[in-house]
C-alpha cells in the first residue's frame, strides 16, 4: 500500500492511548485490526495524520462469561469468536457470522470492536449485535460509559463513539431458557459485503412460545437496522409458518436498501424476505436441538 | 491410461513429473519484475484521467516538482518533442503513449512522475494538477455509429465516423436462401462481456538505459519478449534505440493470459524516462490501474442465428458481431485476422453453410481486446454456437445431447473443411461426448430433473461440445506486424550429457521448464531433470513470437522435437562410428542405440554426446547442438465435451454448480498432471465470465467495478470439484501429435454453465441470459416473465 504519510504511535496502556487521542484530536485515527481503515488509506479515501495502534494495549482482548453476561474485549479477533466452544453453546450465530466475514486473513486480525466502531452498515457484526441486544462500553479520559446497541449507530461511518473515546467492550446477555440464533447473508462471492444479511435470535418458554425475538439486518439501510415489526410478529406465537412468513414480509418492507451492483431495491427486499424466513427457521431448529 | 515410451528416470512424454520450476516458487525464490533491484533505480507513477473523454486544458506540475525527491513530470508534450507520444498497436492502429490534448478513457495515462522512491512518486502524482474540459463520451457501441455520435479519432484526418473495420467470411447468398426456406430458425442477441485477465501479478517493468553504451535493458512483464523488442526498435529506432541496442528480459511472470502481450504506455514512458535521465526506472502498476487501464478481453455483441429442420438437422448459421474496441484497436490478433479465429464459429458441427460478419467501433473505453486464455476470439465464437445450438434444441423439443450427436462432424470426415475455410486436423467428438455423458450419468440426471421440476425446484443440465483452433500459425497466413508466427528451440547438450534448451516462447505459469524438458527427453532419452530450460531473454534465446493462444506446444514444442531429431540423427552417425557398424544396423530405444540382434553392443546418448566433443568422426562438426524454427503446416484443433449440472435456489436464486465433467481432447499429452492443472485453472477462468466477471461502465464512461472488491474473480470457494478426463485424437501434422490444452477449458466452460442455467429456467419461458448470469439477473428475468410471485417464491 502507498498511503499518504502519517505518524504512528503504539501506546502500551489504554490511558496513554486516550491521552494521545485527546491531544491529537481530529487528525488521529485508532488502528485496531486495520482491515477497514488500511484499505481506505491505501485508496487515500482516509488520510489520517496519526495512527494510534491499540495492538500493544493489554487487557482489551478476551472472551469471558460473568454473571449471566458474555463479555467480549474490543480487540478480540473475529477468528476467536469463530472458534470458541464456550460461545458456541449459546451463540452459534458467532460461528455463522465469522465464517462470512471477508476471508481468513481478515478474520485473523480484524477485531470485533473495530467492526462495530467503523459504523458501516455493510459490516456483518452490527446486525448480530442488534439481534443479541448487545451493550457497548466506551472509554474516555473521564471514565467509562455504556451504550445500548440501539443507540450506538448514528449514521454512515458514525457511531456513539465520540472524539477522544475508544470502544472497549461488548456485553451480551446470556439467555437462561431455550434459545437459538443464526446469521446468513447472500453475497456475490466469498468475502463480499452482503447483498442482504439477517441475524436472528429467539428465546422460547417451555411450551415453545416465543418470549423474545431479536432481528438485525445487514446492508439494507444507511445504518444497521433492527426489524422491529418482524420481532413483534414473532413474540407470543409458537413460531408457526404464518408468523414466520409475516415476520419475513415485514423485514422486507421495513428495510431501506439502495440500488447498486449487487441488485436493485426489489431484489434486495426479496433477499431479505427469503433469508429472514430461513434464519428464523434455523434459530428455531437450533433452539429445539439444545 | 497414457502409455509412456520412456522410463520414469528419463520422464519423457506421459509422465506426471513434478514441475521443475515449483521449487523456487514454493520457496518464495521466484524472480519477478518487481524483484529486479538495480542500483540507483528511480520510480515512476502515473497520473490518470478521472474522465472518459476530455480535453486537457492544462497540466500544472509545479507543486509536484517541489516535493523533495521528485525528478521529473513527463507529459505528452514532452514526448511529442521526440515523436514518442503515439505508438502503433499490434493491429496497426495507433495508441497514445501520453496524450497531448485529449484523453479517451477513464484511467488513461495523462502524465508520469519520476521520483527517488515509490512513496514520493505516489505523493507527487496526487500533487499534479490537471485541468480538463469534459466532453460527452461514446460508451454504448450500438450508438457509436449514430449520425450524431462525436467522431472520437480526430487525430486521424480522414476519419468521419467511429467505424474501425468490417470483416466477413462464408457463403452469404446461400446462407440467406437457407434461412428464408428453413423449417425452423432461431435467433438470440448475446453479449460476451468485457472482462479482464486479472493476473495475480500486475504489469510493470524496469527500464535501464546505459548512456555510455547506448544500450537499453528492459525487464518487463511480457509474454512475447522478442516481438516486443522489435516493436520497441520500430518505435524508438529514430532516437537511436535500434534493435541490437535493446535487450528485453521477461523474468518469472505471474500469469499472463493474453494481458501481457500488448505494449502498454507505461513501458514506453519508463523507457523514455530512463533514456532522458540515464538511470533505471521502475514502474509497477497497482491492482486498480491494472484492472481499469490495461487491455480488456471479449466485449463482442453477437446476433447468432441457426437454421435447421424440424427433426434437428442443422443447415446454416449466421452470426453478426459488433466489436467494442475502446478508443483504439489494440487487439493481439494475427495481422490478417481482425476478428481472430472467430470463424471457428461453426464449431463441432457439420454445417453445409455459414456466414459471419463483424464490425468494430471506437468507444471511450480502454483499448483491447486481448485473447484472454483464448486463441483469438474463439471463446466468443464457441459461446455463440453452443448457445444457439441449445436454443435450437429447445425450439424443436429435442434433447441437446441427441441434437449434437445428430450434427457432429464424424470421425471419418477428417481432415474436415469447414464452410468458413478451416481444415480441421482431427477429432472424435462422439467419443468425447459419450465419455462425458457416462461420467456424469446423463440419462439419470434428466430423470432427476423431471422429478424436481414437478416440485418447482430449479435444476439444469448444460452441454458444451466445442472445437478449439490453436497453434498459430502457418506462415502463409499468420503474422504479427509482418513477423511470421513460427516459433523456435535451440538445444545444446554439454559434454557430460546434460543440456540447456532455449525457446522463443515465455512461460507465465504453464510449466514450460518441465514440459519442454520432457519433450526433449522423449526424443533424446536424456533425463528431463538433466535438461535446463530457458526463455525470455532476447540476448540468449532464439527468436520467437511468444506464449499465448495455446501456441507454445504446437509451435515451440514442435521446434524442440525437430531440433532433438536433428541431434538424434547426429547421434546415430556417431553411434555407428563408435560401434563400427552401419547406421542401418542400429536401433533406437529411449536413451541408447544398440546393434540389431546384438543388444549388448550399445552406446548411451550420454556416451555419444561425450564422443561428439572428444572422439567425433572425421569430417563431422564437433559438438552437440541444434536449432529449429518450426513453421506449422496447419493449426491444431483440440476439442472438448463438457457437461455441467446446476441447482438454483428457488428463494435467493443463488447458483450452485453441483457437478462439472470436462472431457478434453488435446491429442497426445506431455505431462498429465500439468495438463490437468491447466484444465482446473482454465475451468475456473471459465466460470468467471459465466457467473461473476464483467467490467461495467456507466453512461459517462466511469468504470463501476475497478477494484477486486467489485470485479468478482472467483476463488476456490466458488469453484466446484472439477471432474476431468480425456480422449486422445493426435494431431496428424504435429510431430508428437500434441494439440495444446491451456485454453480449451476457458473457451468451453462458459456455454456449458450458461446452457445449464437457462435449462434450469426452461419451465419459465427463459430462452437466453447473457453471461455473467448472477442470482440478481435470474431474479430480474423471472420478474420480467411475471412468474416471481406465483410458482417458485412463496413455495
Boltz contact constraints between the chains, C-beta under 6 A:
constraints:
  - contact:
      token1: [A, 2]
      token2: [B, 119]
      max_distance: 6.0
  - contact:
      token1: [A, 2]
      token2: [B, 122]
      max_distance: 6.0
  - contact:
      token1: [A, 186]
      token2: [B, 652]
      max_distance: 6.0
  - contact:
      token1: [A, 188]
      token2: [B, 712]
      max_distance: 6.0
  - contact:
      token1: [A, 189]
      token2: [B, 712]
      max_distance: 6.0
  - contact:
      token1: [A, 189]
      token2: [B, 718]
      max_distance: 6.0
  - contact:
      token1: [A, 190]
      token2: [B, 715]
      max_distance: 6.0
  - contact:
      token1: [A, 190]
      token2: [B, 717]
      max_distance: 6.0
  - contact:
      token1: [A, 261]
      token2: [B, 710]
      max_distance: 6.0
  - contact:
      token1: [A, 263]
      token2: [B, 776]
      max_distance: 6.0
  - contact:
      token1: [A, 267]
      token2: [B, 776]
      max_distance: 6.0
  - contact:
      token1: [A, 267]
      token2: [B, 779]
      max_distance: 6.0
  - contact:
      token1: [A, 271]
      token2: [B, 652]
      max_distance: 6.0
  - contact:
      token1: [A, 274]
      token2: [B, 651]
      max_distance: 6.0
  - contact:
      token1: [A, 274]
      token2: [B, 652]
      max_distance: 6.0
